[in-house]
Amino acid sequence: MELYGYWRSSASYRVRIALHLKQLAFDYKPVHLVKDGGEQKSAEYAKLNPAKLVPTLVDGELELNQSLAIIEYLDSKAGPLLVPEDPKEAAIVRMLALDMACDLQPITNLRVLQYVSGTLDAGDEGRQAWIEHWVSSAFAAFEKRLEKHAGACCVGDEVSLADVCLVPQVYNALRFKIDLSPYPRLLQVYENLQQIDAFQKAQPDQQPDAVL
Ligand SMILES: N[C@@H](CCC(=O)N[C@@H](CS)C(=O)NCC(=O)O)C(=O)O
């Protein structure tokens, strides 16, 4: 399998975590999201994803975009299951995963931040205020969810899709220097997950295209 991604991309980060948890071998194909206006916008990459976003997973003939679709496909290939079989547990896991992947990540994505700071002329300060506002509101709600559902992980003590989606958003929040002290459970779950080998291997700084 081949994974087209970018070291700092949270959606790529999710897929890397899943691949490592399942110990599935893959070739990593970096797509630089910033250089020359963004390689994701090149005609060559647009053949893999007309939406011009990473990640893309290629498995033989199959070309897949959308990190959650990719991870559910990986779940069908190898364990451990990231979406549990029990329908109630699965729905809870998906609820927490979507809080991060559907409600938070898209409004803090690169192209949205570029639009806010550049096109809408909000500048670096406006961009930072935007990130702080949306991350804080999403994390405050997530902290409440964790009070109800968390153990060592987001839902109980088993690693799930919710954890795979949380960790990259916490990485982003730390990168943008958001104060996470109001979310002690979220930070504790994040710290617990950071101890797991697969999460360590998937970290942005560990990727071959990382610029440190
Ligand atoms: N819903 C998509 C989101 C993909 C996405 O937003 N990718 C970002 C990186 S995390 C991207 O390629 N951004 C490029 C850009 O904004 O131009 C998924 O889960 O795969």
The ligand as an SDF file (V2000), in Angstrom:
LIG
                    3D

 20 19  0  0  0  0  0  0  0  0999 V2000
  -12.0570   15.0450    5.3560 N   0  0  0  0  0  0  0  0  0  0  0  0
  -10.7510   14.8750    4.7880 C   0  0  0  0  0  0  0  0  0  0  0  0
   -9.9200   16.0930    5.1120 C   0  0  0  0  0  0  0  0  0  0  0  0
   -8.6380   16.1320    4.3360 C   0  0  0  0  0  0  0  0  0  0  0  0
   -7.8880   17.4220    4.6100 C   0  0  0  0  0  0  0  0  0  0  0  0
   -8.4670   18.4380    5.0440 O   0  0  0  0  0  0  0  0  0  0  0  0
   -6.5700   17.4000    4.3440 N   0  0  0  0  0  0  0  0  0  0  0  0
   -5.7740   18.5750    4.5890 C   0  0  0  0  0  0  0  0  0  0  0  0
   -4.5810   18.2650    5.4730 C   0  0  0  0  0  0  0  0  0  0  0  0
   -5.1280   17.7260    7.0680 S   0  0  0  0  0  0  0  0  0  0  0  0
   -5.2130   19.0970    3.2660 C   0  0  0  0  0  0  0  0  0  0  0  0
   -4.8760   18.3400    2.3800 O   0  0  0  0  0  0  0  0  0  0  0  0
   -5.1200   20.4390    3.1440 N   0  0  0  0  0  0  0  0  0  0  0  0
   -4.6130   21.0580    1.9730 C   0  0  0  0  0  0  0  0  0  0  0  0
   -5.1750   22.4050    1.7550 C   0  0  0  0  0  0  0  0  0  0  0  0
   -5.8910   22.9200    2.6220 O   0  0  0  0  0  0  0  0  0  0  0  0
   -4.8830   22.9720    0.6790 O   0  0  0  0  0  0  0  0  0  0  0  0
  -10.0910   13.5960    5.3580 C   0  0  0  0  0  0  0  0  0  0  0  0
  -10.4500   13.2290    6.4800 O   0  0  0  0  0  0  0  0  0  0  0  0
   -9.2870   12.9650    4.6650 O   0  0  0  0  0  0  0  0  0  0  0  0
  1  2  1  0
  2  3  1  0
  2 18  1  0
  3  4  1  0
  4  5  1  0
  5  6  2  0
  5  7  1  0
  7  8  1  0
  8  9  1  0
  8 11  1  0
  9 10  1  0
 11 12  2  0
 11 13  1  0
 13 14  1  0
 14 15  1  0
 15 16  2  0
 15 17  1  0
 18 19  2  0
 18 20  1  0
M  END
$$$$
